[in-house]
Amino acid sequence: MKMLRLIQVNLKKVLTSGGFYACAVLTAVLCFTAEIGMDPAKQEGLSVLQVSRMYTRTELLQEMQFNYFNILRGGMGVWITIFIPIIAAFPFVPLVCDARESRSVRMTCIRLSRRTYSLGSFLSAMLAGGLAVLAGFLVFAGITAFLFPQTAEYTQEQRALIEGVYPEVFPLFPKLGYPYLYLLRFAEVFLYGAASAVPAFILTAVMKNKYLILSIPFFIVYLLRELQAKLLEQVWRDWEHPDLLLKRILSVTGTDALNQLSTLGENMLPAALYAAFLLAAGCMIYLAVMNRRLDYGE
């Protein structure tokens, strides 16, 4: 009960701070930069914002790729996946750093116990990150619902083509329909944001400078994405005999695997277990470091 009370207090601080809403707005803005199409004349990618400005409603209904659900699937594009370590951590990590500078952590730990405080703070960071990213994505989803056509607006033949692959990728779609697809997508976004807040929060156990804490995970994710891009080139080095094992490893361990979890097919469970293992390991490392600190993290 004490831990739940701590999480409640922490989330109240988060929701009453400007950082949470700034992160939500930034998430929504970056979602509009996601590439969802191609300009055949210029051979350049088109973002969500560009497509919404260039195409009329009639033209959108002629392009099945621009149906609303595809926009939701593609909304978390390259830029959001690069900046999400900062976005997800920003609502809570600065509050933790400020609390340590004010030396209020010691009294809280005495009331709750050090382990309860550390674990409660870890879970609060995940919830704050997940909620901030989800809030921004919901704003994006709400706006694009008016800009892009729903599947029901297409012709029967077009709708059959759009929905033809859904049962294979989303087995419960025939029974539960689009509400299931939307809730599944929102759950992915929340989990992606929650997990992305963890690296920066772990650094608060050994560092106090909030700017370094927020920046280091950003550079780590950037380097990992570059490494994965190089390894992906190795997968398709021989087009006739691709390295399927390496391809599967990259799908499971990719930095944005949680963002596309429901579409990974046979790799979905391994990717979820891999992410759970990393989160559990990170939590144990954080608890171990904080338990050994005699200054209560101050």
Secondary structure by P-SEA (a helix, b strand, c coil): caaaaaaaaaaaaaaacaaaaaaaaaaaaaaaaccccccccccccccaaaaaacccaaaaaacccccaaaaaaacccaaaaaaaaaaaacccaaaaaaaaaacaaaaaaaaccaaaaaaaaaaaaaaaaaaaaaaaaaaaaaaaaaaccccccccaaaaaaaaccccccccccccccaaaaaaaaaaaaaaaaaaaaccccccccccccaaaaacaaaaaaaaaaaaaaaaaaaaaccccccaaaaaaaaaaacccccccccccccaaaaaaaaaaaaaaaaaaaaaaaaaacccccc
